[in-house]
Amino acid sequence: TVLTLAVGTAVLRLPLILSPDCLPALAAAFLVGIAGLVAVGMTIVGVLFLISGEAWRLPDAVGQGLYLLCGAVFPLTVLPAWLQPLTRLFPVTYWLEAMRRTLLPAGAVHSLPGLSDPAVLGALLLATSLWVVVAGLAYAAGLARARQKGILDVSTGY
């Protein structure tokens, strides 16, 4: 992250601003965003308990989907209208937006232009909270089902 920010500011001349006033919002967004990302990951793990063989490919596919759907590549406003509601389900969407709002100047393009800065943080907290609940349920259900089927530590030969 530090290397990316250094290259962005030094080589690409991106106007990153690190104001002491923004540090609390930056820290809050970072910590809640990491929790949201872990919750999405644990949800995937709950599903992976039930998949044998090539299950190792699923996290890469989900990561690539999140990369596209969460505003990392394109602002969400340029995605097709039918896809935009899906982008708002993931905490990573709000995490990236919150981080950008604290690090970029006031006139920067936003992925969620209709939301204020506090609303973005609130949406991040809400999405993360929901994903933590989903992750807990998915992990517990996947683990219980894998134990019930006897596939928890089975070697598939792949």
ZIZI-V684296 format. One record per pair of residues at least 4 apart in sequence whose ideal C-beta (glycine too) atoms are under 7 Angstrom apart, sorted by sequence separation. I is the first residue (numbers start at 1). GAP is how many residues later the second one is. D is the distance in Angstrom with one decimal. If there is no record, write none. Layout:
i:I gap:GAP d:D
i:I gap:GAP d:D
//
This chain:
i:1 gap:4 d:6.3
i:2 gap:4 d:6.1
i:3 gap:4 d:6.3
i:4 gap:4 d:6.1
i:5 gap:4 d:6.3
i:6 gap:4 d:5.7
i:7 gap:4 d:5.0
i:8 gap:4 d:5.1
i:22 gap:4 d:5.4
i:23 gap:4 d:6.1
i:24 gap:4 d:6.2
i:25 gap:4 d:6.1
i:26 gap:4 d:6.2
i:27 gap:4 d:6.3
i:28 gap:4 d:6.1
i:29 gap:4 d:5.7
i:30 gap:4 d:6.5
i:31 gap:4 d:6.6
i:32 gap:4 d:6.4
i:33 gap:4 d:6.4
i:34 gap:4 d:6.4
i:35 gap:4 d:6.3
i:36 gap:4 d:6.6
i:37 gap:4 d:6.4
i:38 gap:4 d:6.2
i:39 gap:4 d:6.6
i:40 gap:4 d:6.8
i:41 gap:4 d:6.5
i:42 gap:4 d:6.7
i:44 gap:4 d:6.1
i:47 gap:4 d:6.7
i:51 gap:4 d:4.0
i:57 gap:4 d:6.2
i:58 gap:4 d:6.2
i:59 gap:4 d:6.1
i:60 gap:4 d:6.4
i:61 gap:4 d:6.4
i:62 gap:4 d:6.3
i:63 gap:4 d:6.3
i:64 gap:4 d:6.8
i:65 gap:4 d:5.8
i:66 gap:4 d:5.1
i:71 gap:4 d:6.2
i:74 gap:4 d:5.1
i:79 gap:4 d:4.7
i:83 gap:4 d:6.6
i:91 gap:4 d:5.8
i:92 gap:4 d:6.2
i:93 gap:4 d:6.5
i:94 gap:4 d:6.0
i:95 gap:4 d:6.4
i:96 gap:4 d:6.3
i:97 gap:4 d:6.3
i:98 gap:4 d:6.6
i:99 gap:4 d:6.1
i:100 gap:4 d:5.2
i:104 gap:4 d:3.7
i:115 gap:4 d:4.1
i:117 gap:4 d:6.8
i:118 gap:4 d:6.1
i:119 gap:4 d:6.2
i:120 gap:4 d:6.4
i:121 gap:4 d:6.4
i:122 gap:4 d:6.2
i:123 gap:4 d:6.0
i:124 gap:4 d:6.1
i:125 gap:4 d:6.2
i:126 gap:4 d:6.5
i:127 gap:4 d:6.3
i:128 gap:4 d:6.3
i:129 gap:4 d:6.8
i:130 gap:4 d:6.3
i:131 gap:4 d:5.9
i:132 gap:4 d:6.5
i:133 gap:4 d:6.5
i:134 gap:4 d:5.9
i:135 gap:4 d:5.9
i:136 gap:4 d:6.2
i:137 gap:4 d:6.0
i:138 gap:4 d:5.9
i:139 gap:4 d:6.1
i:140 gap:4 d:6.2
i:141 gap:4 d:6.1
i:142 gap:4 d:6.1
i:143 gap:4 d:6.4
i:144 gap:4 d:6.2
i:145 gap:4 d:6.2
i:7 gap:5 d:6.8
i:9 gap:5 d:5.6
i:67 gap:5 d:5.0
i:68 gap:5 d:5.9
i:71 gap:5 d:4.9
i:74 gap:5 d:6.2
i:79 gap:5 d:5.6
i:88 gap:5 d:6.1
i:115 gap:5 d:5.0
i:146 gap:5 d:5.2
i:147 gap:5 d:5.5
i:8 gap:6 d:4.3
i:67 gap:6 d:6.2
i:87 gap:6 d:5.3
i:146 gap:6 d:4.6
i:9 gap:7 d:5.2
i:48 gap:7 d:4.8
i:51 gap:7 d:6.8
i:8 gap:8 d:6.7
i:76 gap:8 d:5.9
i:79 gap:8 d:6.6
i:100 gap:8 d:6.7
i:112 gap:8 d:6.2
i:115 gap:8 d:6.7
i:48 gap:10 d:6.2
i:5 gap:11 d:6.4
i:76 gap:11 d:5.0
i:97 gap:13 d:6.6
i:44 gap:14 d:6.5
i:97 gap:14 d:5.2
i:44 gap:15 d:5.8
i:97 gap:15 d:5.2
i:71 gap:16 d:7.0
i:101 gap:16 d:5.4
i:69 gap:17 d:6.3
i:70 gap:17 d:6.4
i:76 gap:17 d:7.0
i:44 gap:18 d:5.6
i:69 gap:18 d:4.9
i:101 gap:19 d:6.4
i:70 gap:20 d:5.4
i:69 gap:21 d:6.6
i:70 gap:22 d:4.1
i:71 gap:22 d:5.8
i:98 gap:22 d:5.0
i:70 gap:23 d:4.5
i:97 gap:23 d:5.2
i:98 gap:23 d:5.7
i:66 gap:24 d:6.3
i:72 gap:24 d:6.1
i:71 gap:25 d:5.2
i:66 gap:26 d:5.5
i:70 gap:26 d:5.9
i:71 gap:26 d:6.5
i:94 gap:26 d:5.6
i:98 gap:26 d:5.6
i:94 gap:29 d:4.7
i:95 gap:29 d:5.7
i:94 gap:30 d:3.6
i:91 gap:33 d:6.0
i:94 gap:33 d:5.7
i:75 gap:34 d:5.8
i:77 gap:34 d:6.6
i:76 gap:35 d:4.2
i:75 gap:36 d:4.7
i:76 gap:36 d:6.7
i:77 gap:36 d:6.9
i:91 gap:36 d:4.0
i:90 gap:37 d:6.8
i:91 gap:37 d:4.4
i:71 gap:40 d:4.0
i:91 gap:40 d:5.6
i:40 gap:50 d:6.8
i:40 gap:51 d:7.0
i:36 gap:55 d:2.8
i:37 gap:55 d:6.1
i:36 gap:56 d:6.5
i:33 gap:58 d:6.6
i:36 gap:59 d:6.0
i:33 gap:62 d:3.0
i:29 gap:66 d:6.3
i:29 gap:69 d:3.7
i:30 gap:69 d:7.0
i:29 gap:70 d:5.6
i:29 gap:73 d:6.5
i:26 gap:76 d:4.3
i:25 gap:77 d:5.2
i:22 gap:80 d:4.4
i:18 gap:85 d:6.8
i:17 gap:86 d:6.5
i:16 gap:87 d:5.1
i:17 gap:87 d:6.9
i:16 gap:88 d:6.9
i:17 gap:88 d:5.7
i:36 gap:88 d:6.9
i:43 gap:88 d:6.8
i:15 gap:89 d:6.9
i:39 gap:89 d:6.4
i:15 gap:90 d:5.2
i:33 gap:91 d:6.5
i:36 gap:91 d:6.3
i:40 gap:91 d:5.8
i:43 gap:91 d:5.5
i:47 gap:91 d:6.6
i:29 gap:92 d:6.3
i:32 gap:92 d:5.4
i:36 gap:92 d:3.7
i:39 gap:92 d:3.8
i:43 gap:92 d:4.5
i:46 gap:92 d:3.2
i:50 gap:92 d:5.7
i:28 gap:93 d:6.5
i:32 gap:93 d:5.7
i:35 gap:93 d:5.3
i:39 gap:93 d:4.6
i:42 gap:93 d:3.9
i:46 gap:93 d:4.1
i:49 gap:93 d:3.7
i:45 gap:94 d:6.1
i:49 gap:94 d:5.6
i:29 gap:95 d:6.4
i:36 gap:95 d:5.7
i:43 gap:95 d:4.6
i:46 gap:95 d:6.4
i:47 gap:95 d:6.1
i:50 gap:95 d:5.9
i:25 gap:96 d:6.7
i:32 gap:96 d:5.3
i:39 gap:96 d:4.2
i:46 gap:96 d:3.6
i:49 gap:96 d:6.9
i:50 gap:96 d:6.0
i:35 gap:97 d:6.9
i:42 gap:97 d:5.2
i:49 gap:97 d:4.0
i:52 gap:99 d:6.4
i:52 gap:102 d:6.9
i:53 gap:103 d:5.0
i:52 gap:104 d:4.8
i:54 gap:104 d:6.7
i:53 gap:105 d:4.9
//
